[in-house]
Amino acid sequence: MAGGKETPRQKMIGMMYLVLTAMLALNVAKSILDAFVIVNEGLERTNKNFENKNQKLYTDFKAALEKDQIKTQPYYDRAQKAKKYSAELDEYIEKVKKHVIEKTDKKEKAIADTLSLKYVEAKDNYDIPTEVLIGSEPARPKDGELTALDLKKRVAKYREDMTKLFDDQKLFLPADKKDMETKLKSGLDLPDGVENGVKAGWEIINFYHMPLAAVITNLTALQSQVLNAEVDVVTKLLSSVSAGDFKFDKLQAKVIAPSSVVIQGDEYKADVLLVASNSSSNPKILLCAVDTSKNDGETDPRLNKSDPGKEIPVSGGVGKYKTGTGATGEQKWSGVIQVEKPGGGFNYYPFASSYIVTPPALVVSPTKMNVLYVGVDNPVDISVPGYAPDLITPSITGGTISPDPAKKGSYIIKCAKGTKDASISVAVKQGGTNKTIPGGFKFRVKPLPDPIAKVGGQESGGVVSKSLLMASGGVAAVMKNFDFDLKVTVSSYSVALNVGGEFKSASAQGYAYSGEVSALLSKVKNNGRVIFEDIKVRMPDGTVRTLPPVTLKVNG
């Protein structure tokens, strides 16, 4: 088979093919050729399963496009190209199969196009398939449409076209392309070899002096390789849409400071970093005047190109900026983050920010983070220097705020659906009247992020023993790396796996395995794959979401 790892059924079919070929070499009875029909039909069922898997991937891609077109479109366009390339090559291989059957079985084209291998009379014919695909001189195989040599060229072109889908360095890291190059080479490699002690090309080894039954089975196996390659490529493209990898498509410079208000005489500190940067990324950060409208990443936004700007220290991908605070009022600063491209040159990301230096005033400190989430309780601490907690009355836009009965100075914020930001302002009791404190604090308001599904402690792509898979008892959903202690309830899911060459599925309501699911899981073989999909969960905010599938390899 092709691509990554073979399923037990694929291994079985491959072993059967090797045995049958060896028996043919020993001139075993002609009835052995009928066994190739069984192998070919098994491969055709496997190919149908690949087609169903690809269709599910394209459906998921369409849903991602509808959810976020700007982010998904470049990956979706590449997936459509992969679909086109694969369909064209698969159809061409099918055309070769029908052509060989037509010539060998001496049937009219209209009949040959609908004739399955099972009903072909000349399954043992060696000569005509060789003449059609190779020609009369094996040392110089003939070329042209519907020949083995032309097929070999088309497979090589297909592999090259699929690899080129990952060329854009703004969408994929070099490691992404390298990974796909390796998979495609492994899955679609058509190596030359040795035939009767003499060097021979792939086309000779697979089609020269081979009976029609073996030729058709070889071509069906090649279709499996193509469809499996399509699965690998489209899966990688789909995962790249929401991958947490550092990408160079829409990076923006961000400034994060403990507070935008500084007490006069104190030191102002801020971190300058790239969103999604990691500890191994150390860009150059320069303080200078910039045009923030030039934020495409390609254009140098510095207003004075001859001024290199003042470089600030960078540690672990984070710039450390600090300056004194002498005068009161608004203090503005700006600069550019300069990132070296993997292929040479630089990307530029401008930033601009400001802070206000004032005498002591309102202080609002988020208990968890500077983001509020819709549909859940968001705890915050609010204080004003010089005033007791019972003299403070906070208010908020875009939601409600109420005291936390468990702790003085703490409050619970609930944000309304559809709110994008919320501002807190505070009034204090002074001389029997309420006085509003100048300023305030603005939060970003976001919907809850999606949880992740786990089975047996494993996420998508994990390896699990059969005993642990069965003992896990169900599908869990957790908020990974989320600061709030929230409970997510699994509503339903389905399970699919390959049993005897056919994909079978079962479903369950709630977290626990249903009897149907347990019975199906008990049939999984070593090195088999189990797919948990259509996982629906109920979020704390009352919404129901569908999570990405979890694909596990069962080992042991």
LINLIN-V913476 format. One record per pair of residues at least 24 apart in sequence whose C-alpha atoms are under 7 Angstrom apart, sorted by sequence separation. I is the first residue (numbers start at 0). J is the second residue. D is the distance in Angstrom with one decimal. If there is no record, write none. Layout:
i: {I	I}
j: {J	J}
d: {D	D}
//
This chain:
i: {103	250	285	286	329	330	360	397	419	420	452	528	103	158	285	329	330	396	419	451	452	527	528	12	284	285	329	382	395	396	418	419	450	451	526	527	284	328	329	381	395	396	450	451	526	328	380	381	395	450	451	525	526	99	158	327	328	380	394	395	450	525	245	327	379	380	393	394	525	245	378	379	393	394	99	281	324	378	379	393	496	281	378	392	393	496	281	282	284	377	378	391	392	495	496	280	281	376	377	391	392	475	495	279	280	376	377	391	474	494	495	187	278	279	376	390	391	473	474	494	186	277	278	375	390	473	493	494	277	374	472	473	492	493	276	373	374	472	492	493	373	492	493	186	372	373	492	373	491	492	272	289	491	183	272	288	289	490	271	272	287	288	489	490	270	271	286	287	489	490	270	271	286	299	488	489	270	285	286	297	298	300	487	488	95	269	270	285	296	297	487	488	269	284	285	296	487	268	269	284	296	487	268	283	284	486	148	267	268	282	283	294	485	147	267	282	283	294	266	267	282	266	267	266	291	265	291	264	289	263	264	263	263	137	371	373	370	371	372	373	84	369	370	371	372	373	133	370	371	372	373	171	361	372	170	129	169	170	363	129	169	170	129	169	36	81	36	126	125	128	125	125	124	125	77	123	124	122	123	463	465	122	123	459	460	462	463	464	465	32	122	459	460	461	462	463	464	465	32	458	459	460	461	462	463	464	459	462	263	260	261	262	263	452	259	260	261	262	263	451	252	259	260	261	262	251	252	253	260	262	452	252	367	96	96	92	92	89	85	85	85	81	78	78	74	375	375	74	374	71	70	43	35	39	42	46	49	53	60	35	42	49	56	3	2	32	39	46	2	35	2	3	1	2	1	1	0	1	2	0	1	0	2	1	2	1	2	45	8	8	7	6	7	6}
j: {127	274	309	310	353	354	384	421	443	444	476	552	128	183	310	354	355	421	444	476	477	552	553	38	310	311	355	408	421	422	444	445	476	477	552	553	311	355	356	408	422	423	477	478	553	356	408	409	423	478	479	553	554	128	187	356	357	409	423	424	479	554	275	357	409	410	423	424	555	276	409	410	424	425	131	313	356	410	411	425	528	314	411	425	426	529	315	316	318	411	412	425	426	529	530	315	316	411	412	426	427	510	530	315	316	412	413	427	510	530	531	224	315	316	413	427	428	510	511	531	224	315	316	413	428	511	531	532	316	413	511	512	531	532	316	413	414	512	532	533	414	533	534	228	414	415	534	416	534	535	316	333	535	228	317	333	334	535	317	318	333	334	535	536	317	318	333	334	536	537	318	319	334	347	536	537	319	334	335	346	347	349	536	537	145	319	320	335	346	347	537	538	320	335	336	347	538	320	321	336	348	539	321	336	337	539	202	321	322	336	337	348	539	202	322	337	338	349	322	323	338	323	324	324	349	324	350	324	349	324	325	325	327	203	442	444	442	443	444	445	157	442	443	444	445	446	207	444	445	446	447	246	436	447	246	206	246	247	440	207	247	248	208	248	116	161	117	208	208	211	209	210	210	211	164	210	211	210	211	551	553	211	212	548	549	551	552	553	554	122	212	549	550	551	552	553	554	555	123	549	550	551	552	553	554	555	551	554	356	354	355	356	357	546	354	355	356	357	358	546	348	355	356	357	358	348	349	350	357	359	549	350	482	215	218	218	222	222	225	226	229	229	233	236	236	539	540	240	540	240	240	219	212	216	219	223	226	230	237	213	220	227	234	182	182	212	219	226	183	216	185	186	185	186	186	187	220	223	224	223	224	224	227	227	228	228	231	500	499	500	526	526	527	527}
d: {5.5	6.7	5.2	6.3	6.6	5.3	6.7	5.4	6.3	4.8	4.5	4.6	6.5	6.4	4.4	5.6	6.0	5.2	4.8	5.5	6.6	5.8	6.1	5.9	5.7	6.4	4.3	6.4	6.5	5.5	6.3	6.6	6.0	5.6	6.0	5.5	6.0	5.2	6.4	5.7	5.5	6.9	5.2	6.5	5.1	5.1	5.7	6.3	4.5	4.5	6.7	5.7	5.2	6.0	6.9	4.5	6.4	4.4	5.7	6.4	6.4	5.3	5.7	5.5	5.7	6.2	6.8	5.5	6.0	6.1	6.9	5.4	5.8	6.2	6.7	6.4	6.9	5.7	6.5	4.3	6.3	6.9	4.7	5.7	6.3	5.0	6.3	6.5	6.7	5.4	6.3	6.8	5.2	6.1	6.3	6.6	4.3	5.9	4.9	6.1	6.1	6.5	5.1	6.2	4.8	5.9	6.4	4.7	5.3	5.6	6.6	6.4	4.1	6.6	5.6	5.5	6.8	5.2	6.7	4.6	6.2	6.9	5.4	6.4	5.3	4.2	5.8	6.3	6.1	6.8	5.6	4.9	6.9	5.4	6.4	6.9	6.7	5.7	6.0	6.0	5.1	5.2	7.0	6.7	6.9	6.4	4.3	6.1	5.9	6.2	6.5	6.7	5.4	6.4	4.8	6.1	6.1	5.4	5.8	6.0	5.9	6.1	6.1	5.1	6.3	4.7	5.9	4.6	4.3	6.4	5.6	6.6	4.1	5.7	5.5	6.4	5.2	5.4	6.7	5.3	6.5	6.4	6.7	5.2	5.4	6.5	6.2	5.4	5.0	6.1	6.1	6.8	5.4	5.9	6.5	4.8	5.3	5.9	6.5	4.6	5.6	6.4	4.5	5.8	6.2	6.6	6.2	5.7	6.9	6.5	5.1	5.9	6.9	5.5	5.7	5.8	6.6	6.4	6.3	6.3	5.0	5.1	6.5	5.8	5.5	6.1	6.4	5.7	6.5	6.4	6.0	6.7	6.5	6.9	6.4	6.9	5.6	6.2	5.6	6.2	6.6	5.9	5.1	4.7	5.0	5.2	6.5	5.9	6.3	5.4	6.6	6.9	6.6	5.8	6.3	6.3	6.4	6.7	6.6	5.1	4.6	6.2	5.7	4.9	6.3	6.4	5.8	6.5	5.2	6.2	5.3	4.4	5.1	6.4	6.1	4.9	5.7	6.4	5.9	6.7	5.8	4.9	6.7	6.9	6.9	5.5	6.3	5.4	6.8	6.8	4.9	4.2	5.3	5.1	4.8	5.2	5.0	6.1	6.8	6.1	5.1	5.5	6.4	6.0	6.0	5.0	6.6	6.6	5.8	6.1	6.4	6.0	5.6	6.9	4.9	5.0	4.8	5.4	5.5	6.8	5.9	6.2	5.7	6.1	5.2	6.2	6.4	6.9	6.7	5.4	6.9	5.6	6.6	6.1	6.9	6.7	7.0	5.8	6.5	6.9	6.5	6.6	5.7	6.7	5.8	6.8	6.1	6.8	4.2	5.8	6.9	6.9	6.0	5.0	6.5	5.5	6.1	5.8	6.4	6.6	6.4	6.6	7.0	6.3	5.5	6.4	6.7	6.9	6.1	6.9	6.0	6.7	7.0	3.7	3.7	6.3	6.7	6.9	6.7	6.5	4.2	5.6	5.9	6.0	5.5	6.8	7.0	6.8	7.0	5.9	6.9	6.9	6.5	6.0}
//
